[in-house]
Amino acid sequence: MGDTLRIAIAGLGTVGGGLLKLLDGATPVGGGRLKAVAVSARDRHRRREADISQLQWFDDAVAMAREAEIDVFVELIGGSDGPAKAAVEAALKRGVHVVTANKALLAEHGLALATLAETTGAHILYEAAVAGGIPVIKALRDGLAGGNRVNAVSGILNGTCNYLLTEMESSGRPFADVLADAQRLGYAEADPTTDVGGFDAGHKIALLAAIAFGAPPDFAAVDIEGVDNVTLMDIRLAGKLGYRIKLIAKAERVDESVRVGVHPALVAFDHPLASVGSSLNAVVIDADPVGRLSFVGRGAGAGPTASAVAADLLDLLAGAARPPFGRPVADLVRQPPAARAEEGRFFLRILVHDKPGVIAAIAEQLAKAGVSIESFLQDPAEAGADVPIVLTTQRCPRGALDAAVRHIAALDVVAAPPRLMPIEDTRSGLRAWS
Ligand SMILES: NC(=O)c1ccc[n+]([C@@H]2O[C@H](COP(=O)([O-])OP(=O)(O)OC[C@H]3O[C@@H](n4cnc5c(N)ncnc54)[C@H](OP(=O)(O)O)[C@@H]3O)[C@@H](O)[C@H]2O)c1
């Protein structure tokens, strides 16, 4: 590869702009041996973070991947298909290494791209794709490669959702208001579906699960629920019981299978993830023999994300790149997906007509299913025409609770479908990291 890495950058937006600035800085990254030589974006005349007039310009990112005299193609366009995918494939086909921040592309096409890369001897690196500036891929893929068995990876992987939930709690404003503000301030996309629907966190946890468990990424198997149905009422009531609601992404081994999901969940105020506020990300890895590792930091933004891209470029320069999912494609083992959590503690909120005997009727259904109540609250402060009853359960089988909730939902006194959320149990892997 020589002394200098010749780089083409496709996409000069938030991350691409941050990278241009980093490579153009007063203290050149890698002693100046990282050298942007070609760029592509939609609009040639848009003002960029650094002077690109001396770089070769391509209107077409795929043509740049095919034709530019480069060692590495940096894909910062985004999207699981379209030009990002076509350009990455074109680069890999000619043996050009790829660095990308694109979790959607790798979570959905990672196995095919890794296979293609192997056939031509190219590398794919994507540190910036998960948790932005937090070097969690390197930690999992390289740092834990020496004989560790990863049992679980979990955390807060979408800064937009974390910001929305934090703002709802602190300002007491409903989801739609807080989202509209976040869009105005540029913290949320005009079309927020990928973030608030949990899909972005789903892409990221699919990638972490692949590396952690030595499997191909399997986005289709991720059980995903977003934050769009989290109400202010639930946030307030959870708070009164000592919990905060977070969007938790989690991949864990369950016997010989793995369970990978994204769900709003309750964390106790003294739980380590409860204090990860605003747009921060957090990742917790549980492995043997290393034990628990935890990371908190900025999961997005030009600087943190570009720094992760630069770290990948330096690994290429040093010849230190490993296979994208930690092992050669032939050694990746597809893990059977486990069912939804069979057992745990849960938060149940039921909106009822305010009539005598309601609580007894609910308690009866739970008792019949063998579900014990841990704490209970009927909050008159939330009273409208109907009144919310909230309770947390003791550890119980999910199936039994689901059956009880179906019966509760059918009671005449119940005004709306009950809301059930898991409680992140400190016993299940995320005890305080002190
Ligand atoms: N933003 C973050 O903090 C962050 C963090 C982690 C990962 N990522 C990932 O990084 C990637 C880029 O995100 P971003 O936030 O930087 O996006 P962005 O600000 O929207 O920038 C996208 C860039 O791609 C260019 N582009 C669009 N279509 C193109 C095409 N057909 N050919 C060439 N260039 C094209 C755009 O050109 P114009 O500028 O001319 O319109 C723009 O420069 C995504 O995969 C994202 O998920 C972002």
The ligand as a Tripos MOL2 file, in Angstrom:
@<TRIPOS>MOLECULE
LIG
   48    52     1     0     0
SMALL
NO_CHARGES

@<TRIPOS>ATOM
      1 N1        -24.3590   12.1480   11.4190 N.am      1 LIG1
      2 C1        -23.8030   11.3900   12.3460 C.2       1 LIG1
      3 O1        -23.5000   11.8510   13.4550 O.2       1 LIG1
      4 C2        -23.5300    9.9310   12.0680 C.ar      1 LIG1
      5 C3        -23.0220    9.1320   13.1050 C.ar      1 LIG1
      6 C4        -22.7220    7.7940   12.8550 C.ar      1 LIG1
      7 C5        -22.9360    7.2960   11.5980 C.ar      1 LIG1
      8 N2        -23.4640    8.0930   10.6060 N.ar      1 LIG1
      9 C6        -23.6520    7.4950    9.2950 C.3       1 LIG1
     10 O2        -22.7820    8.1650    8.3850 O.3       1 LIG1
     11 C7        -23.3710    8.2010    7.0870 C.3       1 LIG1
     12 C8        -23.4520    9.6390    6.6200 C.3       1 LIG1
     13 O3        -24.2500   10.3680    7.5130 O.3       1 LIG1
     14 P1        -24.2620   11.9760    7.5490 P.3       1 LIG1
     15 O4        -24.9950   12.3490    8.7790 O.co2     1 LIG1
     16 O5        -22.9160   12.5100    7.3200 O.co2     1 LIG1
     17 O6        -25.1990   12.2600    6.2850 O.3       1 LIG1
     18 P2        -25.4740   13.6760    5.5900 P.3       1 LIG1
     19 O7        -25.0290   14.7930    6.4420 O.co2     1 LIG1
     20 O8        -26.8890   13.6350    5.1250 O.co2     1 LIG1
     21 O9        -24.5160   13.6520    4.3170 O.3       1 LIG1
     22 C9        -24.7310   12.7690    3.2420 C.3       1 LIG1
     23 C10       -23.7630   13.1320    2.1540 C.3       1 LIG1
     24 O10       -23.9310   12.2130    1.0820 O.3       1 LIG1
     25 C11       -23.9780   12.9320   -0.1340 C.3       1 LIG1
     26 N3        -24.7290   12.1620   -1.1030 N.ar      1 LIG1
     27 C12       -26.0490   11.8770   -1.1220 C.ar      1 LIG1
     28 N4        -26.3460   11.1280   -2.2010 N.ar      1 LIG1
     29 C13       -25.1770   10.9330   -2.8550 C.ar      1 LIG1
     30 C14       -24.8110   10.2500   -4.0340 C.ar      1 LIG1
     31 N5        -25.7220    9.5950   -4.7620 N.pl3     1 LIG1
     32 N6        -23.5140   10.2610   -4.4070 N.ar      1 LIG1
     33 C15       -22.5770   10.9130   -3.6990 C.ar      1 LIG1
     34 N7        -22.8680   11.5770   -2.5560 N.ar      1 LIG1
     35 C16       -24.1550   11.5830   -2.1580 C.ar      1 LIG1
     36 C17       -24.5960   14.2650    0.1930 C.3       1 LIG1
     37 O11       -24.2380   15.2040   -0.8040 O.3       1 LIG1
     38 P3        -24.5890   16.7840   -0.7040 P.3       1 LIG1
     39 O12       -23.8020   17.3080    0.4710 O.co2     1 LIG1
     40 O13       -24.0940   17.3660   -1.9770 O.co2     1 LIG1
     41 O14       -26.0690   16.8650   -0.5230 O.co2     1 LIG1
     42 C18       -23.9570   14.5400    1.5590 C.3       1 LIG1
     43 O15       -22.7070   15.1570    1.4050 O.3       1 LIG1
     44 C19       -24.7180    7.4970    7.2330 C.3       1 LIG1
     45 O16       -24.5820    6.1410    6.9220 O.3       1 LIG1
     46 C20       -25.0250    7.6520    8.7180 C.3       1 LIG1
     47 O17       -25.8860    6.6440    9.2000 O.3       1 LIG1
     48 C21       -23.7590    9.3990   10.8270 C.ar      1 LIG1
@<TRIPOS>BOND
     1     1     2 1
     2     2     3 2
     3     2     4 1
     4     4     5 ar
     5     4    48 ar
     6     5     6 ar
     7     6     7 ar
     8     7     8 ar
     9     8     9 1
    10     8    48 ar
    11     9    10 1
    12     9    46 1
    13    10    11 1
    14    11    12 1
    15    11    44 1
    16    12    13 1
    17    13    14 1
    18    14    15 2
    19    14    16 1
    20    14    17 1
    21    17    18 1
    22    18    19 2
    23    18    20 1
    24    18    21 1
    25    21    22 1
    26    22    23 1
    27    23    24 1
    28    23    42 1
    29    24    25 1
    30    25    26 1
    31    25    36 1
    32    26    27 ar
    33    26    35 ar
    34    27    28 ar
    35    28    29 ar
    36    29    30 ar
    37    29    35 ar
    38    30    31 1
    39    30    32 ar
    40    32    33 ar
    41    33    34 ar
    42    34    35 ar
    43    36    37 1
    44    36    42 1
    45    37    38 1
    46    38    39 2
    47    38    40 1
    48    38    41 1
    49    42    43 1
    50    44    45 1
    51    44    46 1
    52    46    47 1
@<TRIPOS>SUBSTRUCTURE
     1 LIG1         1 GROUP 0 **** ****
